Amino acid sequence: MERKDIIAIAEGLRMIEEGVEKIQGVMKEKKIKSIKDIAAELIPVFQAHDDSLCEDVIKHLG
């Protein structure tokens, strides 16, 4: 593995850590106890909206 590979992995791990912190913050604020509970809340939201919500999420992530 080259230096640039190690740096890329470290950056990816930092991004994962930041993502976990964001998820945990929302979970704490909304008093959600598990990832399963998050899915239970998100699935109906996505099903109830038209494709524009999915598109907005995809654009935000892209």
Number of C-alpha atoms within 10 A of each C-alpha: 5 7 8 9 10 11 11 12 12 12 12 12 12 12 12 12 12 12 12 12 12 12 14 17 13 13 16 11 9 10 10 15 11 11 12 10 11 15 11 11 12 12 10 10 12 13 11 10 10 10 10 10 14 13 11 11 10 10 9 8 7 6
